[in-house]
Amino acid sequence: MYTVAMLELLNNFAHGYVALPVILACYKQGLFDSPHPIDPEDLESLCGRLRANSGHLKAALVLLESLGWGITDPSNRWRKTRKADLAAKVPADLAESLHYPFDAFIDGRESGTQLLSWLEASARRWDTDEETWAQFLDGTIAIPLLLELHARGLLTVDGQGTPGFVT
């Protein structure tokens, strides 16, 4: 059986895999540009400043709040928290992991040079003391790699729920 720690790790991987594109889009559009402390902004003001679709922005803000990166006050105005400063620490090239050809790497058609640099950053815990954040960043690599291995029948789960590699 999986342990609680293993499930938490896998959940953090999955959360990071889902959250990173949203975080990168918000960072690129300037959501996190304001210094601390900042005055809360209403959705209309945020949409105007960021040139954002209100529905998409609402969804992003809910995700960011679930991570503790923002707070919506009783007047429905949003402000970032200090945790949002982590967005500036995303490695510039990590967005490429979302399109990395893990299939070509496994087949030997891809050298793995880029993957190696990410794995080295992961081994350094992405140069952060925030372990959960490091696990989120790990998820951008681990999730697609594990899915590719599973799709090829190289990663299995036995009847007890224990993962393993096909030998």
FENZI-V737640 format. One record per pair of residues at least 4 apart in sequence whose ideal C-beta (glycine too) atoms are under 6 Angstrom apart, sorted by the first residue. I is the first residue (numbers start at 1). GAP is how many residues later the second one is. D is the distance in Angstrom with one decimal. If there is no record, write none. Layout:
I;GAP;D / I;GAP;D
//
This chain:
1;160;5.3 / 2;4;4.5 / 2;5;5.2 / 2;159;5.7 / 12;120;5.9 / 12;123;3.8 / 12;124;5.9 / 13;126;3.4 / 13;129;4.9 / 13;130;5.4 / 15;4;5.6 / 15;121;6.0 / 16;4;5.8 / 16;120;2.9 / 16;121;5.9 / 16;123;3.3 / 16;124;5.9 / 17;122;4.3 / 17;123;5.7 / 17;126;4.2 / 19;4;5.6 / 20;120;5.3 / 22;38;5.1 / 22;41;5.4 / 23;64;5.4 / 24;71;5.4 / 26;5;4.0 / 26;34;5.7 / 27;5;5.6 / 27;60;4.4 / 29;21;4.5 / 32;48;5.9 / 32;52;5.0 / 32;55;4.9 / 34;4;4.1 / 38;41;5.4 / 40;33;5.4 / 40;37;3.5 / 40;39;4.1 / 41;4;4.5 / 41;5;4.9 / 41;36;6.0 / 42;35;4.9 / 46;4;5.9 / 47;5;4.9 / 47;7;5.1 / 47;10;5.8 / 52;5;4.2 / 61;17;5.4 / 64;5;4.2 / 64;6;4.4 / 65;5;5.0 / 68;15;5.0 / 69;12;5.8 / 69;14;4.9 / 69;15;4.2 / 70;8;5.5 / 70;10;5.1 / 71;8;5.8 / 72;6;5.1 / 73;4;5.1 / 80;4;4.0 / 86;47;5.4 / 90;4;5.6 / 97;43;4.5 / 97;44;5.6 / 101;9;5.3 / 102;42;5.1 / 102;43;5.3 / 102;46;4.3 / 103;45;5.7 / 104;5;4.1 / 104;6;3.9 / 105;5;4.3 / 105;7;5.3 / 112;4;5.6 / 118;23;5.3 / 121;5;5.4 / 122;16;5.3 / 125;9;4.4 / 126;8;4.8 / 126;11;4.8 / 128;5;5.5 / 128;6;5.6 / 138;4;5.3 / 139;4;5.2 / 142;4;5.9 / 149;5;4.4 / 149;6;3.9 / 150;5;4.4 / 154;12;5.2 / 156;8;5.7 / 156;10;5.8 / 157;6;5.3 / 158;4;5.0
//
